[in-house]
Amino acid sequence: MANLENIQDGMEVFAGNQLIGYVESVKKNKIKVNGQDISDSEITKVDQNRVYLSGTDYAAGNYPQGQYAQEGNISVPIVEERLNVGKQQVQLGEVGLNKRIIEEQQNIPVDLMREDVYVEQHATAERALQPGELERVFQEETIRVPVRGEQAVVSKEAVVTGEVSIRKEQHTEQQQVTGTTRRVEVTVDKNYEKLRSNFQQNWQQNYAKSGSTWEQDEPNYQYGYAAGTNQQYAGQTWQQAEPALQQSYTQQYGDNSAWQQLRNEVQQGFEGARTLGTTTTTTKA
């Protein structure tokens, strides 16, 4: 049982030396590869960015890369990634305004009034002192004459002499957004199509009356054909390869008795693959 904590989405998944897909998700006790749940008991080790599986069912082609079987049908998903470009508000910069206090000396002209005192002495006609003047004439005293004038009084007031306004305008510019996407390429084996009519004829002669349909039984021929083209069984005869194929089938479906019913169809697919070389073409999404 592998430690799933070391497994991350996107890691390569191998069965033997064959890459069968990538980790799509990691759950409590299993991982999902190519739409299929694989128990952690099937994982033998995790090495760097690779996950290795036990058994031969995956390497034998029962689950080729990018394929999974459901109710006798094999689906090959064609997948590609596309860029979705959105927009979000971000701060691109800022404009700063600095205020400084500048002191300067001002000279303002102002007209101020002041009194000037002039003392003049001049002769008058002689006259006799009036009553009461005699007592004051011969008294010493200082006579003070106030001199008045205006004095500048300085005060300050703050007034607004102008203002600085900040205006923002929005404009739209076009940018090129670059990203890396992935897509699935599906390899189609032309040789299987050459043999398909032979497989169907074999089924018609031997199994058409068994109660199943060609669509239900064709995956058995495909299973054998995939094993016959797999390097794992290179140089092996059907008799040599059958125990491993049977074991893989039993591990996957848990029904060893069913093997006896479908082994002949698997054998036809296995031996048919040996009669032709492998010619492939690639279909892109």
Summary of the structure (lengths in Angstrom):
residues: 285
radius of gyration: 53.5
end to end distance: 36.5
largest distance: 177.0
contacts: 563
relative contact order: 0.14
helix: 29%
strand: 18%
